[in-house]
Amino acid sequence: MRRLSEESLHAYARSMGDRILSTVGGYELEGLGVNLIESVIGDMFTVMGLPILQLLTKLRAIGMIGEEGEVECS
């Protein structure tokens, strides 16, 4: 986490409103929350939750989705 002044952290918390109660760790990587983060090690989607790039790669490998993202249903 980036070093921020207490006022900056309070301003972020105020900007989040009630959403701060439903976020893991009390922050989001999207929107203004990106200012809190100094760096991300690894896949940002994994840090945020679902490792979407790995999931898409595996779904393509087993033929569930095509190269252009179309869903293959059988």
C-alpha positions in Angstrom: 0.0 0.0 0.0 1.2 3.5 -0.9 2.1 5.8 2.0 -0.6 8.4 2.3 -1.5 11.1 4.7 -4.3 10.5 7.3 -6.4 13.2 5.5 -6.0 11.3 2.2 -7.1 8.1 3.7 -10.1 9.8 5.4 -11.0 11.4 2.1 -11.0 8.1 0.4 -13.1 6.5 3.1 -15.6 9.3 2.7 -15.7 8.9 -1.0 -16.5 5.2 -0.6 -19.6 5.9 1.5 -21.4 2.7 2.5 -19.5 0.7 -0.1 -16.5 0.6 2.2 -18.4 -1.9 4.3 -18.8 -4.4 1.5 -15.2 -4.4 0.2 -12.5 -6.8 1.2 -10.0 -4.9 3.3 -12.1 -1.7 3.0 -10.7 -0.7 -0.4 -11.2 -1.3 -4.1 -8.6 -1.4 -6.8 -11.0 0.3 -9.2 -11.8 4.0 -9.3 -10.1 6.2 -6.7 -8.8 3.1 -4.9 -6.1 2.8 -7.5 -4.4 5.7 -5.7 -3.9 3.5 -2.6 -1.9 0.9 -4.4 1.9 1.2 -5.0 2.2 -2.0 -7.0 0.5 -5.3 -7.8 2.6 -8.5 -7.9 1.0 -11.0 -10.1 -2.3 -10.8 -12.1 -4.4 -7.9 -11.0 -7.6 -9.9 -11.7 -6.4 -12.5 -9.2 -5.7 -9.8 -6.6 -9.2 -8.5 -7.2 -10.8 -12.0 -7.0 -11.3 -14.3 -10.0 -8.2 -15.1 -12.1 -10.1 -14.2 -15.3 -7.1 -14.5 -17.7 -6.3 -18.0 -16.5 -10.0 -19.0 -16.6 -10.3 -17.8 -20.2 -7.2 -19.6 -21.2 -8.4 -22.9 -19.7 -11.9 -22.5 -21.2 -10.3 -21.9 -24.7 -8.1 -24.9 -24.2 -11.1 -27.3 -23.6 -13.1 -25.7 -26.3 -15.7 -24.0 -24.2 -15.1 -20.6 -25.8 -13.6 -19.7 -29.1 -10.6 -17.4 -29.8 -13.0 -14.4 -30.3 -14.8 -15.1 -27.1 -17.9 -16.8 -28.6 -19.4 -19.5 -26.4 -19.5 -23.0 -27.7 -22.6 -24.8 -26.5 -23.3 -28.4 -27.4 
